[in-house]
Amino acid sequence: MTTTTRSGTEARPIRQEAAAARSARQRRRREKHPWTVAEKRRLRVGLAFISPWIIGVLVFIGYPLVYSFAISLTRYSGMNAITWVGFGNYIAAFIDPLVHTAVGNTLFFAVIAVPVGIVVAIVIAMAMNQDVREISWYRTALYIPSLIPTFALAFIFVVLVNPQTGLVNQVMKLVGIPATNLLGDPTTAKLVIVALAQMGAGNAALIFLAGLRGIPKTLYEAARVDGAGPVRQFFALTLPLLSPVILFNLITGISNGLQVFTEAYVISSGTGGLGSPDNGTLFYMLYLYKNAFSYAQLGFASAMAVLLFLAGMLLSGLVYWLSKRFVNYDVTGE
């Protein structure tokens, strides 16, 4: 009696065919029943855990967005009956000369304050990153200004730039520069607000510090071996490897720059009225506020808010698209 045995090479295709058949059956079963009982249970548990966040987003972000857009299509004062005007508020916003002035002031602020803020934050972060024994004290001292409320800082700046008794003008007199009312000129008033905005650079500096701490030291050691000095290391290593952090702070800076309000509100309130002098500090959010709460034009103010939202999204998307050219996510020390 003779027996035949399958060799390993002959049995392997049979096993592969069986595995493929099982995979096909499982795939057909999943198409009929895409979610297993265990997966559905995990989904319910996960949704239960994130439900507070979902509810918060819908109530405090989703609903206000929809409501603002609906109100922007009406003439509404908050007290009287709602009158449908369609896109009339948007047309009025595009032809309103004060909106043009507010947009120009806001862009002036953002174009200067955002890049300067990033530079200041990087400098502070590098100071925080020094390898000295007292570094914890230095970090605390450099971050403390960011903890002071913006309205309090604005009052401090009003005192500092006072043309008669302010410290800034006293220092200017010492170097032969005559006393100047910095808040009395539209351009210098905006520059004072730009300087005031840098007091909050400590928040961005902490993010930059985290980025600096994440750069492997072996890269700097290799650069020193190749003869690169501190300046060369900064521009060839530090900046490229900080580019993701720069992108994050750039997008958040643009968002904050377009919404500048508190500084202008406090400073201009004490110099002749909101937006003074000569509408030089009439930023977009300040004019929106005046329309909503001083003129009771909630529909027009809502249209301005929708336009601001769209502009912010457009600018952020443009920056993110352009970031593909300069952002480097490869941070390895190998």
C-alpha positions in Angstrom: 0.0 0.0 0.0 1.4 3.3 -1.0 0.7 6.7 0.6 1.3 10.1 -0.8 2.2 13.2 1.4 1.9 16.9 0.4 5.0 18.8 0.5 5.2 22.2 2.3 5.3 24.0 -0.9 2.1 22.3 -2.1 0.2 22.9 1.1 1.1 26.7 1.3 -1.1 27.8 -1.6 -4.0 25.8 0.0 -3.6 27.6 3.3 -3.4 31.0 1.5 -6.6 30.2 -0.4 -8.4 29.3 2.9 -7.2 32.5 4.5 -8.4 34.5 1.5 -11.8 32.8 1.7 -12.1 33.6 5.4 -11.2 37.2 4.8 -13.8 37.4 2.0 -16.5 36.0 4.3 -15.6 38.4 7.1 -15.7 41.3 4.6 -19.1 40.3 3.4 -20.3 39.9 7.0 -18.9 43.4 7.9 -20.7 44.9 4.9 -24.0 43.5 6.2 -23.2 44.4 9.8 -20.6 47.2 9.8 -20.5 47.6 13.6 -20.1 44.8 16.0 -21.7 44.9 19.4 -18.4 45.7 21.2 -17.6 48.5 18.7 -21.1 50.1 19.2 -20.6 49.9 23.0 -17.2 51.6 22.7 -18.7 54.3 20.4 -21.4 55.0 22.9 -18.9 55.3 25.8 -16.6 57.6 23.7 -19.5 59.8 22.8 -20.6 60.0 26.4 -17.2 61.2 27.4 -16.9 63.9 24.7 -20.6 64.9 24.9 -19.8 67.9 27.2 -17.4 69.2 24.6 -19.8 68.6 21.7 -22.6 70.4 23.6 -20.3 73.3 24.4 -19.2 73.7 20.8 -22.8 73.5 19.5 -24.2 75.9 22.2 -21.3 78.5 22.4 -19.9 78.3 18.9 -22.3 76.7 16.5 -25.5 78.4 17.6 -23.9 81.9 17.8 -22.5 81.5 14.3 -25.9 80.6 12.9 -27.7 83.2 14.9 -25.2 85.9 13.9 -25.6 85.1 10.2 -29.4 85.1 10.5 -29.4 88.5 12.3 -26.9 89.9 9.7 -29.7 89.6 7.1 -32.0 91.8 9.1 -32.4 95.3 10.6 -32.6 94.7 14.3 -31.9 96.9 17.3 -32.5 94.3 20.0 -35.8 95.9 21.1 -37.8 96.6 18.0 -39.3 94.2 15.5 -36.9 92.4 13.1 -37.0 93.7 9.5 -35.6 91.5 6.7 -33.1 93.4 4.5 -31.2 90.4 2.9 -27.6 91.3 2.1 -28.2 95.0 2.6 -26.0 95.1 5.7 -23.1 93.5 3.8 -23.5 96.0 1.0 -23.6 98.8 3.6 -20.4 97.4 5.2 -18.5 97.4 1.9 -19.4 101.0 1.1 -19.1 102.4 4.7 -16.0 104.7 4.8 -15.6 104.0 8.6 -15.4 100.3 7.9 -12.6 101.0 5.4 -10.8 103.1 8.1 -11.3 100.3 10.6 -10.0 97.7 8.2 -6.9 99.8 7.5 -6.2 100.4 11.1 -6.6 96.7 11.9 -4.3 95.6 9.1 -1.7 98.2 10.2 -1.7 96.8 13.6 -1.7 93.1 12.5 1.1 93.6 9.9 3.4 95.1 12.5 2.3 93.5 15.8 2.2 89.9 14.7 5.8 89.6 13.2 7.2 91.7 16.0 5.4 89.6 18.5 6.9 86.4 17.1 10.4 87.9 17.2 9.9 89.1 20.8 8.5 85.7 21.8 11.5 83.8 20.2 14.0 86.1 22.0 12.2 85.6 25.3 12.1 81.8 24.7 15.8 81.7 24.0 16.4 83.6 27.2 14.3 81.1 29.1 16.3 78.3 27.5 19.6 79.3 28.9 21.5 76.7 31.0 22.0 78.6 34.2 21.2 77.8 37.8 18.7 80.7 38.3 16.8 80.0 35.1 13.5 79.3 37.0 13.6 82.8 38.4 14.3 84.3 35.0 11.4 82.4 33.4 9.1 83.6 36.0 10.1 87.2 35.6 9.8 87.1 31.8 6.4 85.5 31.9 4.8 87.7 34.7 3.8 90.5 32.3 1.6 88.1 30.4 -0.4 87.5 33.6 -1.4 91.1 33.9 -4.9 91.8 32.5 -4.8 93.7 29.2 -7.0 96.6 30.5 -4.6 97.1 33.5 -1.6 97.2 31.1 -3.5 99.7 28.9 -4.0 102.0 31.9 -0.3 101.6 32.8 0.7 102.6 29.2 -1.5 105.6 29.3 0.4 106.8 32.4 3.8 105.9 30.9 3.2 107.9 27.6 1.6 111.0 29.3 3.2 114.0 27.6 3.7 115.9 30.9 4.6 113.4 33.5 5.0 110.1 31.6 8.3 108.1 32.0 8.6 107.8 28.2 8.6 111.5 27.6 11.0 112.1 30.5 13.5 109.7 28.9 13.0 111.4 25.5 13.8 114.8 27.1 17.1 113.4 28.5 18.2 112.5 25.0 17.1 115.8 23.5 13.8 114.8 22.0 10.9 117.2 22.9 7.9 115.9 24.7 5.3 114.5 22.4 1.7 113.5 22.9 2.0 110.0 21.5 -1.7 109.3 22.0 -2.6 112.5 20.2 -1.4 111.4 16.7 -3.2 108.5 14.9 0.0 106.8 13.8 1.9 107.0 17.1 -1.3 106.0 19.0 -1.4 102.8 16.9 2.3 102.2 17.6 1.7 102.5 21.3 -1.0 99.8 21.0 1.5 97.6 19.0 4.0 98.0 21.9 1.4 97.3 24.4 0.5 94.0 22.6 4.0 92.8 23.1 3.4 92.5 26.9 1.6 89.3 26.2 4.5 87.7 24.3 5.2 85.4 27.3 2.4 83.1 26.3 3.8 82.5 22.9 7.3 82.3 24.4 6.3 79.3 26.5 5.3 77.5 23.3 8.6 78.5 21.6 10.4 77.3 24.7 8.8 73.8 24.3 9.9 73.8 20.7 13.4 74.7 21.6 13.6 72.0 24.2 12.4 69.5 21.6 15.4 70.1 19.3 18.0 67.4 19.8 21.3 68.7 21.2 23.2 66.3 18.9 22.3 68.6 16.0 24.0 71.5 17.6 27.0 69.4 18.5 27.3 68.3 14.9 27.0 71.9 13.7 29.8 73.0 16.1 32.0 70.2 14.8 31.4 71.5 11.3 32.5 75.0 12.4 29.1 76.7 12.6 28.9 79.6 15.1 25.9 80.7 17.1 24.4 82.9 14.4 24.8 80.2 11.8 23.3 77.6 14.1 20.3 79.8 14.8 19.4 80.4 11.1 20.4 76.9 9.8 19.0 74.8 12.7 16.9 76.7 15.2 14.6 78.6 12.9 13.9 75.7 10.5 13.2 73.3 13.3 10.9 75.9 15.0 8.9 76.5 11.9 5.9 74.4 13.0 5.7 76.5 16.2 6.1 79.6 14.2 3.2 78.6 12.0 1.0 77.9 15.1 1.9 81.3 16.6 1.5 83.0 13.3 -2.1 81.7 12.8 -3.1 82.5 16.4 -1.4 85.9 16.1 -3.4 86.8 13.0 -6.6 85.8 14.7 -5.8 87.9 17.8 -4.5 90.8 15.6 -7.8 91.0 13.7 -9.7 91.0 17.0 -7.7 93.7 18.8 -10.2 95.6 21.0 -9.4 96.0 24.7 -6.2 98.1 24.2 -7.9 100.5 21.8 -11.0 100.7 24.0 -9.1 101.7 27.1 -6.6 104.0 25.5 -9.0 105.8 23.2 -11.6 106.2 26.0 -9.2 108.5 27.8 -8.2 110.6 24.8 -11.4 112.0 23.5 -13.7 109.0 22.7 -13.6 105.6 21.2 -11.4 105.5 18.1 -9.7 108.8 18.8 -7.6 110.6 17.8 -9.1 111.2 14.4 -10.3 107.5 14.2 -6.7 106.5 14.4 -7.5 103.7 16.9 -10.8 102.8 15.4 -10.1 99.1 14.9 -12.5 96.7 13.3 -13.7 95.1 16.6 -14.1 98.6 18.2 -16.3 99.8 15.3 -18.3 96.6 15.5 -18.8 97.2 19.2 -19.9 100.8 18.6 -22.5 99.6 16.0 -23.8 96.9 18.3 -24.0 98.7 21.6 -23.8 102.4 20.9 -25.9 102.6 17.7 -28.1 99.6 18.4 -27.5 98.3 14.9 -27.2 94.6 15.7 -27.8 93.5 12.1 -25.0 95.6 10.7 -22.7 94.5 13.6 -23.5 90.9 12.9 -22.7 91.4 9.2 -19.3 92.8 10.3 -18.8 89.8 12.5 -19.5 87.4 9.7 -17.1 89.2 7.4 -14.4 89.2 10.1 -14.9 85.4 10.6 -14.6 84.8 6.8 -11.5 87.0 6.5 -9.9 85.2 9.5 -10.6 81.8 8.0 -9.3 82.9 4.6 -6.1 84.4 5.9 -5.5 81.3 8.2 -6.1 79.0 5.2 -3.8 81.0 3.0 -1.0 81.0 5.7 -1.5 77.2 6.2 -1.3 76.6 2.4 1.9 78.7 2.1 3.4 77.0 5.1 4.1 73.9 3.0 7.0 75.8 1.6 8.8 76.7 4.8 7.6 74.4 7.6 9.9 71.6 8.5 8.4 68.7 10.6 11.5 66.6 10.6 13.1 67.1 14.0 15.5 64.1 14.5 18.9 63.9 15.8 19.9 60.8 13.9 
